[in-house]
Each structure stands twice: as C-alpha cells, then as structure tokens.
Amino acid sequence: MFYLLGSNFGFKSDLAINKALFSVLILLYPLVDLLRVFIIRIKNGNSPFKPDQNHIHHFLINKKYSQIKYLFIIEIIFTIISIT
C-alpha cells in the first residue's frame, strides 16, 4: 500500500484513484471472508458467532503455507478482484 502513497501519506499526484473505492477495497477481504464464514456456519446449523477454522487464512495455514506465502496469495487474489 505504501507504493500508492507519497511521503506525506497522501495519494501521489500522478495516481488517479477514487478514495471511496480505495477504502472499500481495503475492507473487501475481511468482509468477504466474514460473510462467507457466516454463511457456512448457518448452513451447517451452527451459530454464526461460534468460532471455527473456516476462514481463508486457516485453509492456507492447513495447507502448510508460511505466513508470508499465504499473505501474498490473499493479496494477489484480492488485487485481481479489485482490478476487474
């Protein structure tokens, strides 16, 4: 994210981006993951507030990816989603 910001933590002048859209995109991963997990829990007959291991990052950890690898994978996926 720092490549989008200038030295004063404002958007670089040569980068045209809708600030409201950028704010939504930052929240896209947690919101999509939250909704996905809530739907899975309700579908299985559990409370949506009961903890489990259905989050995307838990799936990647169980696949034996390191923290850096799964963060990179999540970042790539949601960057592609946000571009389209």
C-alpha positions in Angstrom: 0.0 0.0 0.0 2.9 2.3 0.6 3.6 2.5 -3.2 0.3 4.3 -3.6 1.1 6.9 -1.0 3.6 9.8 -1.2 5.9 10.9 1.5 3.2 12.8 3.4 0.8 9.8 3.3 -1.4 11.4 0.7 -2.1 9.8 -2.7 0.6 10.6 -5.3 -0.4 13.3 -7.7 0.1 11.0 -10.8 -2.1 8.3 -9.3 -5.8 8.8 -10.1 -7.9 6.7 -7.7 -11.3 7.1 -6.2 -10.6 7.4 -2.5 -14.0 5.9 -1.5 -13.4 2.9 -3.8 -9.9 2.5 -2.3 -11.4 2.5 1.2 -13.9 -0.2 0.3 -11.2 -2.3 -1.4 -9.1 -2.3 1.8 -12.1 -3.8 3.6 -13.0 -6.2 0.8 -11.1 -9.2 2.1 -12.3 -9.1 5.7 -15.9 -8.5 4.7 -16.0 -11.3 2.0 -14.3 -13.7 4.5 -16.7 -12.8 7.3 -19.8 -13.2 5.1 -18.5 -16.5 3.6 -17.8 -17.9 7.1 -21.2 -16.8 8.4 -23.0 -18.5 5.5 -21.0 -21.7 6.1 -21.8 -21.7 9.8 -25.5 -21.1 9.3 -25.7 -23.7 6.5 -24.2 -26.2 8.9 -26.7 -25.3 11.6 -24.2 -23.6 13.9 -24.3 -20.1 15.4 -22.6 -17.5 13.1 -20.7 -16.3 16.2 -19.3 -19.8 17.2 -15.5 -19.9 16.3 -14.2 -22.4 13.9 -11.4 -22.9 11.3 -13.3 -21.9 8.2 -11.5 -18.7 7.4 -9.5 -18.4 4.2 -6.2 -17.9 6.1 -6.9 -21.1 8.2 -7.3 -23.0 5.0 -4.0 -21.8 3.7 -2.2 -22.5 7.0 -3.5 -26.0 7.0 -2.0 -26.4 3.5 1.4 -25.7 5.2 2.0 -22.4 3.6 4.1 -20.0 5.6 2.6 -16.7 6.8 4.4 -14.7 4.1 3.2 -17.1 1.4 -0.5 -17.0 2.4 -0.5 -13.2 2.9 1.0 -12.9 -0.6 -1.7 -15.3 -2.0 -4.5 -13.4 -0.4 -3.1 -10.1 -1.6 -2.8 -11.3 -5.2 -6.3 -12.7 -5.2 -7.9 -9.6 -3.9 -5.8 -7.3 -6.1 -7.1 -9.2 -9.1 -10.7 -9.0 -7.8 -10.3 -5.3 -7.2 -8.8 -4.6 -10.7 -11.7 -6.3 -12.5 
